[in-house]
Amino acid sequence: MADEFHALTANEVEEYLARIHFTGPIEPTLDILKDLQKCHILSVPFENLSVFGKEEIVLSKDWLFDKVVRRHRGGYCFELNSSFSLLLDHFGYSYGRKSAAVYSRKSGLIGSSTDHLINVINIGDAMWLSDVGFGDSFLTPLLIDCSADGQEQQSGTYRIRKDGDQYFYEEKVKTIVDEFGNEEKAKEKFITEAEWAIRYRFDLTPRKIEDFHQSLIYHQTDPKSPFTHDRICTLAKPWGRLTLSGNKLTTSTYLGDNKVKKETEELSGEDEIVNELAQKFGIRKESCLHPEGSMYHGLELK
């Protein structure tokens, strides 16, 4: 794909693959794509520490590479899927950058058409949805086959539904098991009584990085954005997921049969939060950004 970013150098590729612990061959195959995405998701957290710490986000190759690879940080969709596209280019995949409108988990409202950045990859006659920047989501790419049947993964069951020229990425609503063994449907996660919940809507319109500029500013500055409310960091693990939200650390363990056990503990203060970010999320202490003033105070960006 012709892209606004400069290509990675050979040394940068080596650094990036070491960062995500990928040791496979550099070939544009489906199996390698699945491994590459999973390695990225298991190594690079979805986090808003830049927003929370008032660090301006820049969607350039050098800034993203420095942040994700050299500073051992994560980011959100605009950063992580843009950064991942550098590897897609190097591996020789045919892909396109697309935009998506995210459905709110709690309000049921839908975001703007450029609320989320994704990559759609062409392999043979098939299209695959790749997303390393959506937090608790699918670990390996989803086939865009528009089947009513779900695509089962360790992290959950997912499908892509089509309506006209719009595609809907949906997740089968999980059963949450608390520390006492009590079960309930994840109603706190999705406002729905249905079996499937819409996560986001997308189409196949080609997008450039500049198309996401206003959404990038919105999610850095606007009090209505969920990313300006509190510190968020989540990282997939082979057994489940760790999520820091504010001062609460939640451990999610996959139990199979679309069930997940959740245990939450409250952290005592900033020092403990920074230690947990370093020890459990791999974010180096010198890279942790501390809040300055009100978390609702926006950056002055143009």
C-alpha positions, -999 to +999 in steps of 0.1 A: +000+000+000+013+034-009+014+053+025+022+086+040+048+069+063+084+062+053+093+025+054+110+009+083+148+004+080+162-031+084+174-022+120+140-007+128+123-039+117+146-060+139+138-037+168+101-038+162+099-076+159+119-080+191+095-056+208+066-079+200+085-111+204+079-122+168+104-148+155+087-162+124+096-157+087+088-124+069+063-136+044+028-122+035+008-154+044-024-158+065-007-179+092+020-153+096-005-125+097-024-142+125+009-148+145+020-112+138-012-096+151-014-119+181+022-111+190+015-074+188-016-076+209+001-097+236+031-073+238+018-037+231-009-024+255-039-004+245-035+027+267-043+064+270-014+075+291-004+102+266-039+117+268-040+115+306-005+129+309-010+157+284+015+144+259+005+155+223+001+125+200+017+128+166+008+103+138+042+102+121+064+071+116+093+084+137+071+094+166+051+062+166+082+040+163+099+059+192+069+056+214+058+020+208+092+004+202+119+024+218+099+038+248+081+006+253+047+022+253+013+015+238-015+037+226-049+037+211-062+028+176-048+058+156-014+050+170-013+012+172-030+003+139-009+030+121+023+016+137+012-020+128+008-009+092+045-003+091+050-041+096+023-049+071+042-029+045+075-046+053+060-081+052+045-073+018+008-075+026-019-059+004-040-039+027-060-007+031-066+017+059-103+021+068-123+040+094-150+027+118-177+042+140-176+027+175-208+018+194-206+029+230-207+000+254-228+018+279-249+044+261-255+025+229-246+057+209-224+055+178-193+077+173-183+096+142-174+078+110-137+083+117-139+074+154-117+043+149-088+033+126-085-003+113-067-022+085-084-045+060-060-070+044-064-089+012-050-124+010-060-143-022-097-137-027-105-131+009-105-099+031-095-099+067-102-074+094-070-066+114-072-045+146-044-042+172-059-010+188-093-019+203-085-032+237-106-062+247-113-077+213-103-105+188-067-117+190-062-127+154-077-112+122-114-119+114-124-132+080-149-107+064-173-134+052-205-119+065-217-152+079-242-155+107-219-180+123-194-167+148-156-170+145-145-185+178-112-175+194-098-179+229-108-144+238-144-147+226-167-153+196-170-127+168-186-122+135-189-096+107-223-088+094-230-068+062-259-044+055-256-027+021-221-012+019-218-012+057-200-039+078-207-045+114-181-061+137-201-079+165-191-099+196-211-126+212-220-113+247-199-131+273-209-146+306-190-130+335-181-151+365-172-132+397-147-143+424-175-162+441-185-182+411-217-162+403-225-158+366-242-130+348-243-117+312-220-088+306-247-061+308-222-036+322-202-040+290-230-039+264-265-024+265-283-052+248-305-082+257-295-098+224-270-126+219-247-104+198-235-068+205-222-044+178-187-032+186-182-010+155-194-002+120-171+002+090-170+004+052-143-001+026-137+035+017-099+042+015-087+065+042-056+087+047-040+095+081-052+131+077-088+119+077-085+110+114-071+144+125-103+158+140-110+125+158-075+124+171-079+159+186-114+150+200-101+120+219-072+140+233-092+170+245-129+166+247-146+157+280-171+136+262-144+113+250-139+082+273-101+087+270-101+120+288-118+107+319-092+086+336-061+065+330-067+033+310-043+005+301-052-030+290-030-058+278-040-093+265-023-123+281-022-159+269-047-168+297-069-136+295-064-099+301-051-073+325-069-039+327-060-008+347-089+017+348-082+046+371-068+030+403-086-004+397-067-034+383-089-061+368-077-096+360-098-114+334-093-151+329-108-170+300-127-201+312-139-214+278-175-216+266-176-178+262-171-173+299-146-151+316-137-147+353-131-112+365-113-102+397-107-065+406-084-049+432-080-013+441-045+002+440-034+024+469-018+053+450+004+067+422+035+047+432+017+014+432+000+023+398+034+031+383+048-002+396+019-022+382+023-005+348+059-015+348+056-050+362+024-062+346+021-041+314+058-037+305+056+001+305+089+014+318+087+037+348+104+065+330+078+064+303+048+066+327+030+099+324+015+116+355-016+137+355-013+174+354-042+193+369-078+184+361-081+153+339-108+172+320-085+200+310-079+197+273-048+203+252-048+233+230-042+217+196-048+231+161 
